[in-house]
Amino acid sequence: MSQVAGPSPAAEGPAARESGTQALDRALSVLLAFRSGGVERKVSDVSRELGLHKSTASRLFRALADTGFLQRNEETGAYRLGVTVFELGACFLEGLDMHALARPLLHQLAQDEGESVNLSIRDELDALSIYIERGTRNVQLVSRLGRRIPLWCSAAGKALLLDLDDEQIRAMFADTQFTPLTPNTITDLDTFAKRMHQVREQGWALNDEESEEGLRVVAAPVRDRLGQVTAAISISGPIFRLDETRVAELAAAAVRTANELSRQLGHGVGAVWGD
């Protein structure tokens, strides 16, 4: 695809108004610039590359970030591809080390336990599935790649919120409608806050037919180098196989795998880097 170039900087000014088509062409040219030049790009570099005035490029970067096509690195000010690009089937996972590190661990977990395994990240108030390993047992309840489940009725979602205290949970969901998906779905904030207290105490989360009848899921948090929860590993299966004893076994397995992935991501060595 040919590069879409904007008008020369001399023809633009901070107050220049763009037609809808021109703005779309320029936004696409910014996204296409991420196909080369590294995982992260700076506004100044892309503006020079595309012949855009820096103020125009800055507006485009902000608009793309607001809609999730780009993510801003607050430490460097550079941008990388965002979660919306992944959802459209493009390049979100390019350069994401967690994805490459997780694949063999999740494959082994699915082989060992026989149940389906998911890797999820948080996007707003949803848990978003970004990688799936199918289990080996005859009956499999497999999620869809890119599927979103509300945090409050997802094992992965609860695991992703594990570090938030009661006040933070209540602030996050103060205006949320807890729409029931099954008779087991949590439908009020007080109950959800109590459930999260239990999740924090045990270090893992359970979805007991809260998002889908006949399905139980356990999940454990994955931490990055700075100790922040960045993803969740979940194991799912039909309720006839996942009784209380089996749930405890799978929860322990999920925690072990999540801890190993966290270790490979650098969790526990932050002091070495001065963090």
C-alpha atoms as a printed R data frame, in Angstrom:
    type eleno elety resid chain resno       x       y      z
1   ATOM     1    CA   MET     A     1   0.000   0.000  0.000
2   ATOM     2    CA   SER     A     2   1.383   3.416 -0.930
3   ATOM     3    CA   GLN     A     3   2.110   5.868  1.836
4   ATOM     4    CA   VAL     A     4  -0.508   8.545  2.356
5   ATOM     5    CA   ALA     A     5   1.200  11.908  2.591
6   ATOM     6    CA   GLY     A     6  -0.352  15.096  3.862
7   ATOM     7    CA   PRO     A     7   0.234  18.613  2.552
8   ATOM     8    CA   SER     A     8   3.508  20.337  3.184
9   ATOM     9    CA   PRO     A     9   4.010  21.847  6.652
10  ATOM    10    CA   ALA     A    10   3.997  25.329  5.138
11  ATOM    11    CA   ALA     A    11   0.418  24.841  4.000
12  ATOM    12    CA   GLU     A    12  -0.758  23.970  7.487
13  ATOM    13    CA   GLY     A    13  -1.221  25.777 10.745
14  ATOM    14    CA   PRO     A    14  -2.394  24.827 14.232
15  ATOM    15    CA   ALA     A    15  -5.876  26.074 13.398
16  ATOM    16    CA   ALA     A    16  -6.130  24.360 10.008
17  ATOM    17    CA   ARG     A    17  -9.440  22.562  9.485
18  ATOM    18    CA   GLU     A    18  -9.455  19.196  7.775
19  ATOM    19    CA   SER     A    19 -12.137  17.497  5.776
20  ATOM    20    CA   GLY     A    20 -13.350  14.141  7.074
21  ATOM    21    CA   THR     A    21 -11.621  12.270  4.237
22  ATOM    22    CA   GLN     A    22  -8.353  14.136  4.679
23  ATOM    23    CA   ALA     A    23  -8.364  13.482  8.441
24  ATOM    24    CA   LEU     A    24  -9.088   9.791  7.845
25  ATOM    25    CA   ASP     A    25  -6.291   9.500  5.264
26  ATOM    26    CA   ARG     A    26  -3.834  11.109  7.655
27  ATOM    27    CA   ALA     A    27  -4.925   8.927 10.591
28  ATOM    28    CA   LEU     A    28  -4.445   5.831  8.430
29  ATOM    29    CA   SER     A    29  -1.024   7.057  7.356
30  ATOM    30    CA   VAL     A    30  -0.055   7.363 11.035
31  ATOM    31    CA   LEU     A    31  -1.177   3.786 11.723
32  ATOM    32    CA   LEU     A    32   0.643   2.480  8.640
33  ATOM    33    CA   ALA     A    33   3.812   4.180  9.854
34  ATOM    34    CA   PHE     A    34   3.896   1.591 12.663
35  ATOM    35    CA   ARG     A    35   4.588  -1.170 10.128
36  ATOM    36    CA   SER     A    36   8.220  -0.060 10.152
37  ATOM    37    CA   GLY     A    37  10.500   1.919 12.401
38  ATOM    38    CA   GLY     A    38  10.088  -0.070 15.614
39  ATOM    39    CA   VAL     A    39   7.325  -0.986 18.023
40  ATOM    40    CA   GLU     A    40   7.148   2.538 19.470
41  ATOM    41    CA   ARG     A    41   7.126   5.741 17.429
42  ATOM    42    CA   LYS     A    42   7.439   9.360 18.476
43  ATOM    43    CA   VAL     A    43   5.087  12.029 17.162
44  ATOM    44    CA   SER     A    44   8.028  14.120 15.907
45  ATOM    45    CA   ASP     A    45   9.518  11.228 13.919
46  ATOM    46    CA   VAL     A    46   6.221  10.260 12.285
47  ATOM    47    CA   SER     A    47   5.327  13.879 11.486
48  ATOM    48    CA   ARG     A    48   8.650  14.314  9.623
49  ATOM    49    CA   GLU     A    49   8.246  10.975  7.852
50  ATOM    50    CA   LEU     A    50   4.750  11.819  6.608
51  ATOM    51    CA   GLY     A    51   5.313  15.519  5.969
52  ATOM    52    CA   LEU     A    52   2.765  16.551  8.581
53  ATOM    53    CA   HIS     A    53   2.914  19.607 10.778
54  ATOM    54    CA   LYS     A    54   3.740  18.461 14.317
55  ATOM    55    CA   SER     A    55   0.550  19.996 15.735
56  ATOM    56    CA   THR     A    56  -1.530  18.062 13.196
57  ATOM    57    CA   ALA     A    57   0.327  14.847 13.969
58  ATOM    58    CA   SER     A    58  -0.181  15.414 17.696
59  ATOM    59    CA   ARG     A    59  -3.939  15.787 17.213
60  ATOM    60    CA   LEU     A    60  -4.048  12.588 15.166
61  ATOM    61    CA   PHE     A    61  -2.047  10.656 17.750
62  ATOM    62    CA   ARG     A    62  -4.335  11.849 20.538
63  ATOM    63    CA   ALA     A    63  -7.473  10.947 18.570
64  ATOM    64    CA   LEU     A    64  -6.116   7.485 17.799
65  ATOM    65    CA   ALA     A    65  -5.165   7.009 21.432
66  ATOM    66    CA   ASP     A    66  -8.636   8.075 22.585
67  ATOM    67    CA   THR     A    67 -10.185   5.318 20.463
68  ATOM    68    CA   GLY     A    68  -7.674   2.664 21.476
69  ATOM    69    CA   PHE     A    69  -5.808   2.392 18.178
70  ATOM    70    CA   LEU     A    70  -2.661   3.693 19.882
71  ATOM    71    CA   GLN     A    71  -1.290   3.551 23.414
72  ATOM    72    CA   ARG     A    72   0.973   6.242 24.855
73  ATOM    73    CA   ASN     A    73   4.088   5.392 26.847
74  ATOM    74    CA   GLU     A    74   3.878   7.923 29.663
75  ATOM    75    CA   GLU     A    75   7.585   7.524 30.454
76  ATOM    76    CA   THR     A    76   8.921   8.233 26.964
77  ATOM    77    CA   GLY     A    77   6.006  10.021 25.297
78  ATOM    78    CA   ALA     A    78   6.187   7.571 22.382
79  ATOM    79    CA   TYR     A    79   3.227   5.552 21.076
80  ATOM    80    CA   ARG     A    80   2.606   1.913 20.170
81  ATOM    81    CA   LEU     A    81  -0.288   0.033 18.573
82  ATOM    82    CA   GLY     A    82  -3.309  -0.353 20.858
83  ATOM    83    CA   VAL     A    83  -5.968  -2.878 21.715
84  ATOM    84    CA   THR     A    84  -8.452  -1.730 19.070
85  ATOM    85    CA   VAL     A    85  -5.986  -2.706 16.362
86  ATOM    86    CA   PHE     A    86  -5.845  -6.208 17.853
87  ATOM    87    CA   GLU     A    87  -9.626  -6.429 17.890
88  ATOM    88    CA   LEU     A    88  -9.698  -5.602 14.188
89  ATOM    89    CA   GLY     A    89  -7.296  -8.461 13.524
90  ATOM    90    CA   ALA     A    90  -4.164  -6.368 12.967
91  ATOM    91    CA   CYS     A    91  -0.862  -6.021 14.790
92  ATOM    92    CA   PHE     A    92  -1.551  -5.408 18.474
93  ATOM    93    CA   LEU     A    93   0.455  -8.439 19.607
94  ATOM    94    CA   GLU     A    94   3.538  -7.510 17.577
95  ATOM    95    CA   GLY     A    95   6.354  -6.850 19.989
96  ATOM    96    CA   LEU     A    96   4.322  -7.870 23.052
97  ATOM    97    CA   ASP     A    97   6.787 -10.128 24.901
98  ATOM    98    CA   MET     A    98   4.120 -11.424 27.273
99  ATOM    99    CA   HIS     A    99   2.308 -13.110 24.403
100 ATOM   100    CA   ALA     A   100   5.403 -15.000 23.215
101 ATOM   101    CA   LEU     A   101   6.388 -15.997 26.740
102 ATOM   102    CA   ALA     A   102   2.872 -17.130 27.611
103 ATOM   103    CA   ARG     A   103   2.326 -19.492 24.673
104 ATOM   104    CA   PRO     A   104   4.487 -22.436 25.813
105 ATOM   105    CA   LEU     A   105   3.347 -22.054 29.417
106 ATOM   106    CA   LEU     A   106  -0.330 -22.018 28.487
107 ATOM   107    CA   HIS     A   107   0.121 -24.906 26.075
108 ATOM   108    CA   GLN     A   108   1.709 -27.002 28.826
109 ATOM   109    CA   LEU     A   109  -0.997 -26.001 31.301
110 ATOM   110    CA   ALA     A   110  -3.746 -27.072 28.882
111 ATOM   111    CA   GLN     A   111  -1.955 -30.356 28.249
112 ATOM   112    CA   ASP     A   112  -1.401 -31.065 31.946
113 ATOM   113    CA   GLU     A   113  -4.915 -30.206 33.114
114 ATOM   114    CA   GLY     A   114  -6.909 -31.143 30.022
115 ATOM   115    CA   GLU     A   115  -9.022 -27.979 30.172
116 ATOM   116    CA   SER     A   116  -9.083 -24.848 28.021
117 ATOM   117    CA   VAL     A   117  -6.744 -22.029 29.042
118 ATOM   118    CA   ASN     A   118  -7.029 -18.311 28.314
119 ATOM   119    CA   LEU     A   119  -4.783 -15.282 28.601
120 ATOM   120    CA   SER     A   120  -6.749 -12.072 29.137
121 ATOM   121    CA   ILE     A   121  -6.042  -8.391 29.608
122 ATOM   122    CA   ARG     A   122  -8.213  -5.601 30.952
123 ATOM   123    CA   ASP     A   123  -9.784  -3.057 28.618
124 ATOM   124    CA   GLU     A   124 -11.949  -0.540 30.438
125 ATOM   125    CA   LEU     A   125 -14.576  -2.617 32.308
126 ATOM   126    CA   ASP     A   126 -14.068  -5.790 30.271
127 ATOM   127    CA   ALA     A   127 -11.711  -8.748 30.310
128 ATOM   128    CA   LEU     A   128 -10.451  -9.272 26.757
129 ATOM   129    CA   SER     A   129  -9.224 -12.701 25.630
130 ATOM   130    CA   ILE     A   130  -5.947 -12.390 23.690
131 ATOM   131    CA   TYR     A   131  -4.734 -16.007 23.575
132 ATOM   132    CA   ILE     A   132  -6.421 -19.410 23.876
133 ATOM   133    CA   GLU     A   133  -5.140 -22.969 24.287
134 ATOM   134    CA   ARG     A   134  -7.659 -25.742 23.823
135 ATOM   135    CA   GLY     A   135  -7.628 -28.586 26.341
136 ATOM   136    CA   THR     A   136  -7.449 -32.315 25.677
137 ATOM   137    CA   ARG     A   137 -10.646 -33.534 27.372
138 ATOM   138    CA   ASN     A   138 -13.586 -34.631 25.241
139 ATOM   139    CA   VAL     A   139 -15.991 -31.848 26.195
140 ATOM   140    CA   GLN     A   140 -14.410 -28.397 25.835
141 ATOM   141    CA   LEU     A   141 -15.993 -25.028 26.573
142 ATOM   142    CA   VAL     A   142 -13.695 -22.798 24.537
143 ATOM   143    CA   SER     A   143 -13.874 -19.026 24.576
144 ATOM   144    CA   ARG     A   144 -13.534 -16.956 21.408
145 ATOM   145    CA   LEU     A   145 -10.334 -15.022 20.753
146 ATOM   146    CA   GLY     A   146 -11.083 -11.345 21.253
147 ATOM   147    CA   ARG     A   147 -14.181 -12.064 23.331
148 ATOM   148    CA   ARG     A   148 -15.071  -9.488 25.974
149 ATOM   149    CA   ILE     A   149 -16.645 -10.394 29.308
150 ATOM   150    CA   PRO     A   150 -17.566  -7.810 31.964
151 ATOM   151    CA   LEU     A   151 -15.016  -7.788 34.763
152 ATOM   152    CA   TRP     A   152 -17.583  -8.481 37.485
153 ATOM   153    CA   CYS     A   153 -18.759 -11.800 36.014
154 ATOM   154    CA   SER     A   154 -15.416 -13.055 34.723
155 ATOM   155    CA   ALA     A   155 -12.794 -15.006 36.679
156 ATOM   156    CA   ALA     A   156 -10.087 -13.277 34.626
157 ATOM   157    CA   GLY     A   157 -11.757  -9.931 35.255
158 ATOM   158    CA   LYS     A   158 -11.729 -10.396 39.019
159 ATOM   159    CA   ALA     A   159  -8.095 -11.541 38.887
160 ATOM   160    CA   LEU     A   160  -7.209  -8.415 36.902
161 ATOM   161    CA   LEU     A   161  -8.710  -6.300 39.711
162 ATOM   162    CA   LEU     A   162  -7.031  -8.230 42.514
163 ATOM   163    CA   ASP     A   163  -4.840  -5.348 43.704
164 ATOM   164    CA   LEU     A   164  -7.661  -2.815 43.946
165 ATOM   165    CA   ASP     A   165  -8.990  -2.114 47.432
166 ATOM   166    CA   ASP     A   166 -12.651  -1.724 48.364
167 ATOM   167    CA   GLU     A   167 -12.663   2.040 47.833
168 ATOM   168    CA   GLN     A   168 -11.148   1.708 44.367
169 ATOM   169    CA   ILE     A   169 -13.597  -1.030 43.402
170 ATOM   170    CA   ARG     A   170 -16.575   1.043 44.509
171 ATOM   171    CA   ALA     A   171 -15.303   4.100 42.642
172 ATOM   172    CA   MET     A   172 -14.687   2.119 39.447
173 ATOM   173    CA   PHE     A   173 -18.153   0.532 39.382
174 ATOM   174    CA   ALA     A   174 -20.178   3.313 41.001
175 ATOM   175    CA   ASP     A   175 -22.132   4.025 37.802
176 ATOM   176    CA   THR     A   176 -22.152   0.483 36.420
177 ATOM   177    CA   GLN     A   177 -25.299  -1.463 35.630
178 ATOM   178    CA   PHE     A   178 -24.608  -5.059 36.693
179 ATOM   179    CA   THR     A   179 -26.603  -6.683 33.904
180 ATOM   180    CA   PRO     A   180 -27.231 -10.378 34.689
181 ATOM   181    CA   LEU     A   181 -26.038 -12.909 32.112
182 ATOM   182    CA   THR     A   182 -27.138 -15.943 34.150
183 ATOM   183    CA   PRO     A   183 -28.994 -16.502 37.451
184 ATOM   184    CA   ASN     A   184 -25.543 -16.572 39.131
185 ATOM   185    CA   THR     A   185 -24.339 -13.207 37.845
186 ATOM   186    CA   ILE     A   186 -23.497 -10.663 40.566
187 ATOM   187    CA   THR     A   187 -26.009  -7.843 40.200
188 ATOM   188    CA   ASP     A   188 -25.024  -5.278 42.830
189 ATOM   189    CA   LEU     A   189 -21.897  -3.447 43.909
190 ATOM   190    CA   ASP     A   190 -21.999  -4.526 47.572
191 ATOM   191    CA   THR     A   191 -21.940  -8.211 46.640
192 ATOM   192    CA   PHE     A   192 -19.170  -7.625 44.119
193 ATOM   193    CA   ALA     A   193 -17.063  -5.737 46.683
194 ATOM   194    CA   LYS     A   194 -17.430  -8.639 49.127
195 ATOM   195    CA   ARG     A   195 -16.468 -11.119 46.418
196 ATOM   196    CA   MET     A   196 -13.354  -9.105 45.619
197 ATOM   197    CA   HIS     A   197 -12.353  -9.198 49.282
198 ATOM   198    CA   GLN     A   198 -12.383 -12.993 49.030
199 ATOM   199    CA   VAL     A   199 -10.381 -12.875 45.792
200 ATOM   200    CA   ARG     A   200  -7.710 -10.739 47.429
201 ATOM   201    CA   GLU     A   201  -7.478 -13.124 50.392
202 ATOM   202    CA   GLN     A   202  -7.076 -16.307 48.326
203 ATOM   203    CA   GLY     A   203  -5.044 -14.841 45.462
204 ATOM   204    CA   TRP     A   204  -7.207 -16.238 42.663
205 ATOM   205    CA   ALA     A   205 -10.728 -15.777 41.302
206 ATOM   206    CA   LEU     A   206 -13.700 -17.974 40.429
207 ATOM   207    CA   ASN     A   207 -16.458 -17.614 37.880
208 ATOM   208    CA   ASP     A   208 -19.163 -20.008 39.050
209 ATOM   209    CA   GLU     A   209 -21.654 -19.963 36.148
210 ATOM   210    CA   GLU     A   210 -21.716 -16.153 36.342
211 ATOM   211    CA   SER     A   211 -21.157 -15.492 32.625
212 ATOM   212    CA   GLU     A   212 -22.439 -18.739 31.137
213 ATOM   213    CA   GLU     A   213 -24.529 -21.539 32.607
214 ATOM   214    CA   GLY     A   214 -22.691 -24.833 32.922
215 ATOM   215    CA   LEU     A   215 -19.273 -23.165 32.980
216 ATOM   216    CA   ARG     A   216 -16.792 -22.750 35.822
217 ATOM   217    CA   VAL     A   217 -13.562 -20.798 35.455
218 ATOM   218    CA   VAL     A   218 -10.626 -20.101 37.754
219 ATOM   219    CA   ALA     A   219  -8.076 -17.354 37.120
220 ATOM   220    CA   ALA     A   220  -4.852 -15.994 38.571
221 ATOM   221    CA   PRO     A   221  -3.134 -12.628 38.017
222 ATOM   222    CA   VAL     A   222   0.027 -12.102 35.974
223 ATOM   223    CA   ARG     A   223   2.343  -9.316 37.151
224 ATOM   224    CA   ASP     A   224   4.849  -7.260 35.218
225 ATOM   225    CA   ARG     A   225   8.353  -6.163 36.240
226 ATOM   226    CA   LEU     A   226   6.936  -3.456 38.495
227 ATOM   227    CA   GLY     A   227   4.584  -5.874 40.249
228 ATOM   228    CA   GLN     A   228   1.435  -4.529 38.615
229 ATOM   229    CA   VAL     A   229  -1.283  -6.918 37.445
230 ATOM   230    CA   THR     A   230  -1.041  -6.832 33.665
231 ATOM   231    CA   ALA     A   231  -2.932  -9.979 32.589
232 ATOM   232    CA   ALA     A   232  -4.755 -13.031 33.908
233 ATOM   233    CA   ILE     A   233  -4.483 -16.735 33.165
234 ATOM   234    CA   SER     A   234  -7.743 -18.656 33.408
235 ATOM   235    CA   ILE     A   235  -8.748 -22.312 33.150
236 ATOM   236    CA   SER     A   236 -12.329 -23.175 32.195
237 ATOM   237    CA   GLY     A   237 -14.409 -26.319 32.068
238 ATOM   238    CA   PRO     A   238 -17.909 -27.734 32.455
239 ATOM   239    CA   ILE     A   239 -19.341 -27.851 35.963
240 ATOM   240    CA   PHE     A   240 -19.759 -31.622 35.899
241 ATOM   241    CA   ARG     A   241 -15.947 -31.924 35.799
242 ATOM   242    CA   LEU     A   242 -15.091 -28.970 38.025
243 ATOM   243    CA   ASP     A   243 -16.310 -29.856 41.496
244 ATOM   244    CA   GLU     A   244 -14.934 -28.136 44.599
245 ATOM   245    CA   THR     A   245 -11.846 -30.347 44.769
246 ATOM   246    CA   ARG     A   246 -11.047 -29.930 41.085
247 ATOM   247    CA   VAL     A   247 -11.579 -26.169 41.249
248 ATOM   248    CA   ALA     A   248  -8.967 -25.967 44.025
249 ATOM   249    CA   GLU     A   249  -6.527 -28.050 41.953
250 ATOM   250    CA   LEU     A   250  -7.004 -25.923 38.858
251 ATOM   251    CA   ALA     A   251  -6.712 -22.718 40.861
252 ATOM   252    CA   ALA     A   252  -3.354 -23.882 42.212
253 ATOM   253    CA   ALA     A   253  -2.221 -24.751 38.680
254 ATOM   254    CA   ALA     A   254  -3.330 -21.360 37.356
255 ATOM   255    CA   VAL     A   255  -1.478 -19.586 40.160
256 ATOM   256    CA   ARG     A   256   1.728 -21.568 39.483
257 ATOM   257    CA   THR     A   257   1.616 -20.783 35.773
258 ATOM   258    CA   ALA     A   258   0.767 -17.124 36.349
259 ATOM   259    CA   ASN     A   259   3.641 -16.837 38.827
260 ATOM   260    CA   GLU     A   260   6.052 -18.401 36.320
261 ATOM   261    CA   LEU     A   261   4.938 -16.038 33.561
262 ATOM   262    CA   SER     A   262   5.280 -13.133 35.990
263 ATOM   263    CA   ARG     A   263   8.820 -14.279 36.806
264 ATOM   264    CA   GLN     A   264   9.697 -14.416 33.113
265 ATOM   265    CA   LEU     A   265   8.280 -10.907 32.673
266 ATOM   266    CA   GLY     A   266  10.693  -9.692 35.360
267 ATOM   267    CA   HIS     A   267   8.447  -9.622 38.401
268 ATOM   268    CA   GLY     A   268  10.560  -9.788 41.535
269 ATOM   269    CA   VAL     A   269  13.651  -8.179 40.023
270 ATOM   270    CA   GLY     A   270  12.424  -4.580 40.067
271 ATOM   271    CA   ALA     A   271  14.891  -3.646 42.821
272 ATOM   272    CA   VAL     A   272  17.746  -4.587 40.499
273 ATOM   273    CA   TRP     A   273  16.591  -1.889 38.075
274 ATOM   274    CA   GLY     A   274  15.979   0.670 40.790
275 ATOM   275    CA   ASP     A   275  12.177   0.511 40.585
